[in-house]
């Protein structure tokens, strides 16, 4: 599923109208009917519904939704909340169809008393006021109307993008309609994945309205989910052996932090890696070896590690930040001729070796959370959270690295700018060790997949989907541990293969 900016969505509409010949009025009819069908999951004929209709495409969709619901005998009050002069083009055509069908339309005046009374007696409010047209803070009367809606104890449904939420990233402050459910038209917009904007969407779903997929521009940005994993996850050949599935090296762990690298290694093995070695502090080996009996061990050396003979290397988990650890990371960047994954302490130490990162010819994968990415880039965490797509793409292209920017919506970015988003998982993953487990899964997928983007995308979904399955099976989001996710991978692989 593609993810688009506001301008890219406008461009898709334009291509559909000009290149294919589908009229805007027909697309608007398709959109309104598809949205209505989706919203019927949340409403019943017994509900009293208020639908708020603005200008532009969102308002035009609103007229179609109101007409469709009224034709189905739902109890609907349709309110036009902008002056007549702002209803133009296809939206005006659908207003005329609405009125010609004999349906009543209420007009919002400068006084909000009548609308407030309607909202007080309503069960459901449908927002079709603005859509992707938000530009800065809301002005009156929309600001007042949105405030009234949010104050009511009613079900709030939004069309495409809740009013006031910017479709794109980079906007820090805004006032917006706080939806319980949003029906997105054709493709989710960037803001559906931003930490400060996504709560306004509530739960969301996407409806298709007839845009010609083969004719649309490809913006190399898409949502990656379980069905994509099923389609691209490599199958295990009946005649394969342990070497077929990769020999990986994990460099990390220390006397006081042995668990991190232990979980990474065990997660890699549970994800199908053929052979795993751990380079760690010699004093940590007795703590690690009982937990990962299948792994072999290499002493962590101040002068760096011999990395020949490994298909992929991961460094950083529990490594520590002592001065010689930075030399270890730099030596790996110079010596690893295969994929190198850098996580945790490795990312902190990488800050002083970014030029070395740029010189690498083999793939490098960085797996930061927003705080670590802010440290690497010199940005603030709020800046990263406001524009994660732009900043991760800029960094990936500049340094030739793959970026897995972790969060409730994880953004995976390739050096050529391609981006994928994984939104699997739950709050149970907000625990120490979750990132270490993810790194282990990712390294395993890298060694078993032909394409690096598929490997990283699939690894992220496997991690999050496992947490979802474990909560469904009896764990709570409170008690779920990172080690539970490792052991839960067997359930995930069985589910995906069924």
NORQUIGI-V769543 format. One line per field, one symbol per residue. ss: DSSP state (H for helix, E for strand, C for the rest). Layout:
ss=???
This chain:
ss=CEEECHHHHHHHHHHHHHHHCCCHHHHHHHHHHHHHHHHCCCCCCCCEEEEEECCHHHHHHHHHHHHHHHHCCCEEEEEECCCHHHCCHHHHHHHHHHHHCCCCCEECCCCCHHHHHHHHCCCEEEEECCHHHCCCCCCCCHHHHHHHHHHCCCEEEEECCCCCCCCCCCCCCCCCCCCCEEEEECCEEHHHHCCCCHHHCCEEEEECCCCCHHHCCCCCEEECCHHHHHHHCCCCCCCCCHHHHCEEEEECCCCCCCHHHHHHHHHHHHCCCCEEEEEECHHHHHHHHCCCCCCEEEECCCCCCCCCCCCEEEECCCCCCCHHHHHHHHHHHHHCCCEEEECCHHHHHHHHHHHHHHHCCCCEEECCEHHHHHHHHCCCHHHHHHCHHHHHHHHHHHHCCEEEEECCCEEEECCCCCEEEECCCCHHHCCCCHHHHHHHHHHHHHHHCCCHHHHHHHHHHHHHHHHHHHHHCCCCCCCCCHHHHHHHHHHHHHHHHC
